[in-house]
Amino acid sequence: MKIVYLITGSGGSFYCGNCYRDMIYLRAIRKVRGITATAIPLYLPPDKTNIETGLGKNVFFGAISMYLREKVPLFRNMPVFFDKFFDSALLLKMAARRAGTTRTEGLEDLTLNMIRGENVFPEKELQRLIKYLTKDGKPDIIHLSNALIIGLAHQLKKRMDVKIVCSLLNEDDWIDEMAEPYQSKAWKLISKEAVNVDAFVTPSNYYKELFISKTGISGKNFHVIPLGIDSGNLNIVQKRNNYPAVGYYCRISSQNGFDKLVDALIELRSGNSLPGLTLHVSGGYTDDDKPFIADQIKKIKAHGLKTFIRIYPEFQGNSKQEFFSNIDIMSVPVRKHDGYGLYILEANTAGIPVVQPATGAFPELIEKTEGGITYSPDTVSELSANLLKLFKDNNLREQFGKNGRKKVTEELSLDKMSEGLSEVYNGVISK
């Protein structure tokens, strides 16, 4: 069986949970005998880590050329030469640094066009993609990264007679940021185009139910496959310092609640509840995030805590290992209701317990891992109280760390994911 993933990239400038999810799918399915799998990036190029794991270098529907076609009539029929120039790796990487994934303003029509299945895709780019997809023989299944590109399902089925699987996770982050009537139109279009998808895959029951409520589709061909992780990539190491340390591992942004953790640090330090408490931060950012980050640094300096925060320049490889070796607890107190939370598995794999708001899929996920606690209401005071509780109870913290490591290794592994994905793909083919 031959499977091709069409993956929407972030450009690699920050920790993108959906991007890592896509690559985890690729790694997992490659473990199944008789299946070959490759991945093709859309919009933006993959980062260097993803290239090493098998994501191709050719970018289709490049972000810059797509944007110019949408906004500037002169470019709607641009020659191939201009496409290649605007979609060069250098320009796309520059675009990735400057754009934030949560800023939908000005991209509403482009979003709807990628969801809509009829007569909206640049014909030359579609032909280029199809030629690339079939150069080594037609794939049995094309797996779309998310429902924001579901319009491709109609086009690819019509032109290639191929089975389509579509991942679902956090589309609401993007769509719900759009103004009306775009928001309602997006969900209605997704509902309409869903008939072209043979199977939907999502990692949590929470997100399955949310997506059904947004679109009104039946959910009969939905499959919940919890995301797994390669626990061998991160080893437990002895913490290097004795001071208490909390970590944040995600894109550094307001949406992901970085300022809430900063406020919790200030609250715990000002009350002298945890002398020496430090904050370690990893996950990267875009240019859109810089003003927000600058405000948080000013706040930290105003409270005399500049020496008690460390921001890691990289979020992969040795820097990632060093980050987890320096913290006792991790928290990503997101404002959005996340459909999963791979960063929780990242922490638990390293034996680090988590403290998360009881929102989105977090209760469901932490019930599986037994590697931390959730709190409600979602306030800074409640976050501070639960961090303090876990810092003060060494036995509980150690037990959560052990639980998380064990559960992720045994129940949320790549092998478990492989089984689930293989079952879905075989079911789609058998129909």
N, C-alpha and C positions, 0 to 999 in steps of 0.2 A: 504494500500500500504506500502511495506517495502523497505526502501532505505538504502544502505550502502555507506558511503564515504570512499574512499581510499586516505589518506592524507599524503603528503610528509612533514615530520617535520623538523624544524630547530634546535631542541634540547632546545629551550627556552632561549638561551643566549643573544638574541637581539630581538628588535622589528621587526618582519617579517610580512610585509603587506599581503603576500599570505597566511601565516599560519592563521592570524586573519580572512582573508576572508573565508577560509574553515570553521572555527568554526562559523562564522556568518551565513553561509549557513545552518549549522546544527541547530543553534538556531532558525533561521527563519522558516525552514520547520517543526520543531516540534510544531509550532503554529497552523499548519493545522490539523483539525480534520480528523481522519481516516488514518493518516500517522505516521509510526514509523520510526525513523532514528537513526543510530549508525555510528560511525567512527572508522577506523582502521589506525594506523600510519605505514608508510613505512620509511625505512632508519634510522630515529632517533626518540627517545622518545619525547612525548609532554612535555611541561612545566607543572608546577603544576596547573596553572590556567586552561589550556585546559583539564586536567584530571577531574577537578571539573565540567566541562561543558559536559562531556560525552564521551571524547575520550578514547578509550581502552588503556590498558597498554601493551598488546602484540604487539611487533614490528616485522613486516615482511620485508624481503629483507634488513636485517640489514646492515648498511653502511660499517661496518668493514669486515664482512664475504663476502659481495659482492665485495669489493675492493680487498681482498686477492684472491678470485677466479679469478678475472680478471688479476691480476698482477703476481701471483705465481702459476705456473702449479701444484705444489704439493698439493695445497689447493682446486683444482677444484672438487675433489670428497671427500672432508673432511667429516668425520662422523658427525652425528647429535650432538654428545657431543661437538665438537669444535664449531659448529654453536651457540649452546646455550651459550658457554663461551664467544665467541667474541661478541655476540649480547646481552650480559648482560647489564642491565641498567647503571651500573657504567662505563663500557668501552664506551658505546655509548654516554654518557654524556660528557666524556672526549674528545671524537672525535668531538662532537658538539662545544666545546670550542675552539678547535684547528683549525677547518676548516672554511673557509669563503665561502659564497654562490656564490661569483663572481669569484672564482679561478677555472678555468676549466682545467688547465694544468695537464695532467696525467689522466684525467677522460673522455677523448674524446670517447674511445672505449666503456667504460661502459655506457656513455650517449646514444650512438647509439644502444647498445644492449637493453636498456630499451625502446627505441622507436620502434625498430624492432620487429615485431610480431611473427616471426617464429623461433623455435628451438634454442633459446638463453637463456631462463630463466631456472634457476636450477629447475629440475623436483621435487625434494623433497620439495623445498620451495613453488612451485606452489600448490602441493598437500596439504601442510600444510595450505596455505591460503584458498583454496577451502573448505577444511574440516571445517575451522573456519567460513567461510562465510555461510555455510549451516547447522551449528550445531543446529540452531533454525528454520530451514526452509529456503529455497532458497529465496533470495531477489528478488523483482520485478525489481529494478534498481540499478546498481552500478555506482556511480558518481566518476570519476577520478579527482584528484586534478589539473592536468595540462597535457599538451600534451607531456611532457618529459617522461611520463609513458604510452603513448598511445598504446605501444605494448601489454600491458595487455588486452586491449579491444579484440583483436583477440583471445587470449588464453582463456579469461573468456567466451566469446560468444561461442567458440567451445566446451568448457567443461561443461558449465552451461546453455546455451541457455537463456541468460539474456540480458535485455536492458542496453545500456551504454550511459551515459551522461558524457561530459568532460568539465571542466572549462578551460578557456583560460585567461592568464594574465601574461605578462612579461617573457614569454619563451625566447624572444629575448635577454633579459639580459644575459642569460646563453649561448645560442647558438652563438650569435654574438661575444662572447669573445673567441670562439674556432678558432684555425687556420684552414685554408683550407688544405685538402679538407673536413675536418670534418663538417665545418659549412654548406656547400652546401648539403652534404649528409644528415645531420640532417633534414633540411627543406624538402628535397625530400622524406625521409622516413616518415615524419609526413604526407605529402600529400598522400602517398600511403596507410598508415594505417587509414586515416580519414574515409574510407568507413566502418570501423567497429564501428563507433560512430553514435548513433541515433540522438544525439543533442549536439551542443556546446553552452556553456553559457559564456558570457563575459560581464564585467560591463560598457564598453564604446564603442561608435561608432568608436572612434579613434583606439582602439585595434582590433576591428573587421576588419577594413579596412587594418590595418598593417598586421594582420595574413593572410588575403586573399592574399595580395601582396607578402608575403614571400613564401606561399605554392602553390598558383595558384588554390586552390580549390574554388568551386562556392560560398560557404557561404549560400546555400539555407536552411540549417538546423541550422543556427546561430541565437541565441537569445540574445539580449542586455538587461540585467537586472541590473540596477545601484545598487551597493552595498549600503545597509542601515546600520544603527547602532542603538544600544539600547541607546537612549538619557537619559534614566533614570539612567544609570550607572555613570554619571558624572554631578554633580550639579554646577550651577554658584555660585561662592562665591566672596565676595568683595576682591579686590586685597589688599594684606597686606602691601605693601610699595608704596611710592609715586614716586620712581625713575623709569625712563623708562626702560623697560625690553623686550628683544626679546627672543623667545624660539625656540629650535630645538628639534623635537620629531621624531626620526627615528634611525635606526642603524647608529652609528657614523663611517662613512667611507668616503673615497674619492668619491666613486661612487654617494653617496647621497649628496655630495657638502658641507660637514661640513666646510671644509677649506674656502670655498667661504663666508660663513656666518662669520667666524672668521675674514677674510679680510675686510668684510663690517663693522664689529665692530671696527676694527683698524682705518679704513677710517673715520668713523663717529666720533670716539673719538679724532683722531688727528686733525680734523678740528674744534673741539670744537662745533660741531653742536648739539650734544646731551650730555651735561655734565651729568655724572652719569649713562650713558647707560650700562646695564649689559646683559650678555648672559647666559641663562639657558639651559642646555643640558640634554636630557633624551633619552633613546632608546637602551642602551647596545651596545656590540661589541663582536668580537671574537678575538682570539690571532692574527689572520692575520691583524687585524686593529690596534694593539698596536703601531707599529712603526709610522704609520701615525698620530695617536693621540698624541704620544710623540712629533712629529715635530710641531704640532699645539700648544701644551702647551709651547714649547720652544719659538715659535713665540709670543705668548701672553705675556710670561714673559719678552721677549726682549723689548716689548713696554710698560712695566710697568703696565700691565692690569690683573695681576694674581688675584687680589681681585675682579675683575669685571666679573668673570665667575664662574658658579656653575654647576658641573656635578652630577646628581642624581644617586645614586647607583642602584635603581630599576626603572622599567618603568611601573609598574602595581600597582593597589590598592591605598593605601594612598599616596605613593610616586608620583604616577601619578596625583592624586588630588592636591597635594601640588605644583607640577610643574605648572599645569595650573592656580593655584591661584596666582602665582608669576609673570606672564607675561602679556604683553599688546598685543603683536603681535606674530605670529608664522611664521617661514619660513623654508622650507626644499628645498634649491636651487639645486636640483639633477642635475647631469651631464647627466644621462640617460634620455630618454624620457619615463616617467612612464605611464603605461596603465590605472592608476586610481589615487590612493593617499588617502588611508583610513585615514592617519594622518590629512588630511584637514578636514574630517568629525569629527575626534576626537577634533580638535581645535574649530571648529564651534559649536559643541555640548556644549562646555564649554563657549560659547559666545566670543571666541577669533577670531579676523579676521586674514587672512593669506595674505602673499605676496609671490607669486610664479612665476617662469619663465613661459612665454607663450609657453611651450613645451608639447608634448605628449597630455594627456587627461586633463591637468589642465584647459585650457580655457573652455572646455566642462563642466567640473565639477563645476568650480567656477561660470559659467553662471547659473547653476542649484541652487547653494547655495546662490549666491549673498552675499557671506561672505568674500570677499577680492578682491585683485587686481592681475593681471598678468602683467608682464613687458617684454619688448623686446627692444634691443637685450639681450641675456643672459650673461650679464657681471656683475662684482662686482660693478662697478660704477652705473649701472642701478638699481641693487639691493639696494645699499645704498640710491640712490635718492628716490626710492619708499618707503623704510622703513622710511626715513626722512619725506616724504610727509604725511604718515599715522600717525606718531608720532606727527606731528605739528598740525594735524586737529583732535581734540578730538571728534567733532560731527560726522565726517565721520567714524572714528574708532569705535565709539559706534554704529553707524547705521549698519556697516558691521557685528559687533558682534551680534546685534539683528537679522539681516536678516539671518545670518548663522544658528543661533540657531533655528529660526522659520522654515526655509526651510528644515533643516535636520530632525527636529521633525515631520513635516507634510508630506514631500515628499520623504525623504530618510530613512524611518523607516524600522524596521524589518517586520512590517505588510505588507508594500508595496513589500518588497522582497518576503515574503511568497506567496503573490498572483502571482507574476511573476514566481517563481520556481514551484509552484503548477500547473500552466497552462502548463509549459514545460513538467513536469513529466506526467501529464494526457494525453498530446498530444502524448508523446512517447509510453505510454501504449496502447492508442487507436489504434495505427498503427499495 
